[in-house]
């Protein structure tokens, strides 16, 4: 009898987060960064994360952890509450299931 192989991890193309909030957060970060005239690489350096990760956050491909949200807010000289409030305004209306 042939043994079935188990695939670990999630299937290609799936995420562990909702894309709507991630994209809205990324848009807010990009908008504030550009308004302040800060390069993405500089913002990443100020926040203590890699530039490629910052790019994925801005494109909504990664949802940052709470500590990264706090670091990004500090790097943008605003509060995390300001970032999240702006993100909520951009998010599509979510079902209340």
Residue frames relative to the residue before (quaternion, step in Angstrom):
aa qw qx qy qz dx dy dz
X 1.0000 0.0000 0.0000 0.0000 0.00 0.00 0.00
X 0.3938 -0.7288 0.5161 0.2177 3.56 -0.88 0.97
X 0.3920 -0.7262 0.5206 0.2192 3.56 -0.89 0.99
X 0.3891 -0.7132 0.5331 0.2360 3.57 -0.91 0.92
X 0.3538 -0.7268 0.5517 0.2052 3.55 -0.98 0.88
X 0.2877 -0.7474 0.5776 0.1581 3.54 -0.97 0.91
X 0.2484 -0.7533 0.5901 0.1504 3.57 -0.87 0.93
X 0.2625 -0.7650 0.5722 0.1359 3.52 -0.80 1.03
X 0.7264 0.4132 -0.3106 0.4530 3.54 -1.21 0.50
X 0.5908 -0.5760 0.4249 0.3724 3.50 -1.28 0.02
X 0.6279 -0.5493 0.3850 0.3946 3.58 -1.16 0.51
X 0.6155 -0.5535 0.3986 0.3949 3.60 -1.10 0.60
X 0.7957 0.3140 -0.2377 0.4602 3.55 -1.04 0.84
X 0.6309 0.5159 -0.3556 0.4575 3.60 1.20 -0.10
X 0.2424 -0.7605 0.5859 0.1400 3.55 -1.23 0.49
X 0.4273 -0.6853 0.5222 0.2741 3.54 -1.28 0.28
X 0.7064 0.3760 -0.2487 0.5457 3.57 1.25 0.32
X 0.5472 -0.5853 0.4746 0.3644 3.53 -1.28 0.29
X 0.4483 -0.7358 0.4422 0.2490 3.55 -0.74 1.02
X 0.5784 0.6145 -0.3816 0.3771 3.63 1.05 -0.64
X 0.7050 0.4350 -0.2779 0.4863 3.62 0.73 -0.95
X 0.6334 0.5348 -0.3389 0.4449 3.60 0.99 -0.77
X 0.6736 0.4819 -0.2964 0.4756 3.59 0.94 -0.84
X 0.6401 0.5160 -0.3269 0.4660 3.58 0.99 -0.80
X 0.6505 0.5039 -0.3214 0.4686 3.60 0.93 -0.85
X 0.6552 0.5206 -0.3077 0.4528 3.58 0.92 -0.88
X 0.6436 0.5190 -0.3196 0.4629 3.57 1.00 -0.81
X 0.6381 0.5228 -0.3227 0.4642 3.59 1.00 -0.82
X 0.6613 0.5052 -0.3100 0.4597 3.57 0.87 -0.94
X 0.6657 0.5033 -0.3056 0.4584 3.59 0.86 -0.95
X 0.6554 0.5210 -0.3150 0.4469 3.59 0.90 -0.93
X 0.6861 0.4726 -0.2907 0.4705 3.60 0.84 -0.93
X 0.6336 0.5377 -0.3272 0.4498 3.56 0.98 -0.84
X 0.6938 0.4703 -0.2749 0.4711 3.57 0.88 -0.94
X 0.6200 0.5374 -0.3436 0.4569 3.60 1.03 -0.73
X 0.7095 0.4358 -0.2464 0.4959 3.57 1.10 -0.72
X 0.4314 -0.7284 0.4387 0.3015 3.59 1.28 -0.09
X 0.4375 0.6851 -0.4576 0.3603 3.56 1.13 0.68
X 0.4278 -0.6843 0.5281 0.2645 3.56 -0.93 0.91
X 0.6188 -0.5617 0.4006 0.3756 3.55 -1.15 0.64
X 0.6428 0.5298 -0.3216 0.4502 3.58 0.98 -0.83
X 0.6536 0.5073 -0.3072 0.4702 3.59 1.01 -0.82
X 0.6403 0.5173 -0.3251 0.4656 3.59 0.95 -0.84
X 0.6414 0.5189 -0.3206 0.4653 3.57 0.95 -0.88
X 0.6469 0.5153 -0.3136 0.4666 3.57 0.96 -0.87
X 0.6697 0.4999 -0.2977 0.4615 3.60 0.91 -0.91
X 0.7085 0.4418 -0.2491 0.4907 3.57 1.09 -0.75
X 0.4465 -0.7229 0.4314 0.3032 3.59 1.26 -0.19
X 0.5992 0.5193 -0.3904 0.4678 3.56 1.06 0.76
X 0.6121 -0.5551 0.4037 0.3926 3.59 -1.23 0.31
X 0.5956 -0.5968 0.4071 0.3513 3.56 -1.10 0.74
X 0.6460 0.5234 -0.3376 0.4413 3.60 0.94 -0.78
X 0.6310 0.5118 -0.3337 0.4781 3.59 1.08 -0.67
X 0.6241 0.5264 -0.3392 0.4674 3.59 1.01 -0.78
X 0.6344 0.5301 -0.3283 0.4569 3.58 1.00 -0.78
X 0.6610 0.4944 -0.3049 0.4750 3.58 0.97 -0.81
X 0.6165 0.5241 -0.3440 0.4764 3.59 1.06 -0.69
X 0.6818 0.4917 -0.2952 0.4541 3.60 0.85 -0.95
X 0.7022 0.4432 -0.2689 0.4881 3.61 1.07 -0.65
X 0.4973 -0.6776 0.4171 0.3458 3.60 1.27 -0.06
X 0.4476 0.6907 -0.4495 0.3472 3.57 1.22 0.44
X 0.7598 0.1868 -0.1301 0.6090 3.59 1.26 -0.36
X 0.2635 -0.7129 0.6242 0.1809 3.53 -1.11 0.73
X 0.3574 -0.7642 0.4905 0.2184 3.59 -0.52 1.12
X 0.5283 -0.5985 0.4988 0.3374 3.52 -1.26 0.52
X 0.7065 -0.4493 0.3313 0.4349 3.56 -1.28 0.21
X 0.6621 0.5037 -0.3210 0.4526 3.61 0.88 -0.87
X 0.6550 0.4941 -0.3240 0.4711 3.62 1.01 -0.69
X 0.6009 0.5379 -0.3610 0.4682 3.59 1.06 -0.67
X 0.6575 0.5036 -0.3067 0.4691 3.58 0.96 -0.86
X 0.6613 0.5033 -0.3057 0.4647 3.61 0.97 -0.82
X 0.6518 0.5065 -0.3133 0.4695 3.57 0.96 -0.88
X 0.6347 0.5245 -0.3303 0.4615 3.59 0.95 -0.83
X 0.6588 0.5021 -0.3120 0.4653 3.59 0.89 -0.91
X 0.6587 0.5156 -0.3018 0.4574 3.58 0.98 -0.88
X 0.7076 0.4174 -0.2458 0.5144 3.60 1.15 -0.64
X 0.4042 -0.7450 0.4398 0.2971 3.57 1.36 0.11
X 0.5844 0.4983 -0.4147 0.4880 3.54 0.86 1.06
X 0.5567 -0.5936 0.4444 0.3745 3.58 -1.24 0.05
X 0.6002 -0.5433 0.4349 0.3943 3.54 -1.23 0.42
X 0.5904 0.5703 -0.3595 0.4438 3.59 1.13 -0.64
X 0.6309 0.5256 -0.3325 0.4638 3.60 1.02 -0.78
X 0.6572 0.5094 -0.3106 0.4605 3.58 0.94 -0.88
X 0.7093 0.4655 -0.2705 0.4550 3.57 0.84 -0.97
X 0.6169 0.5309 -0.3475 0.4657 3.60 1.07 -0.67
X 0.6579 0.4904 -0.3056 0.4831 3.58 0.96 -0.85
X 0.6208 0.5404 -0.3340 0.4594 3.58 1.05 -0.75
X 0.6557 0.5238 -0.3145 0.4436 3.58 0.91 -0.92
X 0.6350 0.5376 -0.3320 0.4445 3.59 1.04 -0.70
X 0.7079 0.4633 -0.2561 0.4676 3.57 1.11 -0.66
X 0.5775 0.6235 -0.3690 0.3763 3.56 1.19 -0.49
X 0.4972 -0.6183 0.5026 0.3432 3.55 -1.07 0.64
X 0.6105 -0.5436 0.4143 0.4001 3.55 -1.16 0.52
X 0.2266 -0.7942 0.5549 0.1001 3.55 -0.76 1.09
X 0.5340 -0.6101 0.4772 0.3390 3.55 -1.13 0.68
X 0.3577 -0.7386 0.5318 0.2091 3.56 -1.11 0.63
X 0.1499 0.8099 -0.5489 0.1422 3.60 0.97 0.84
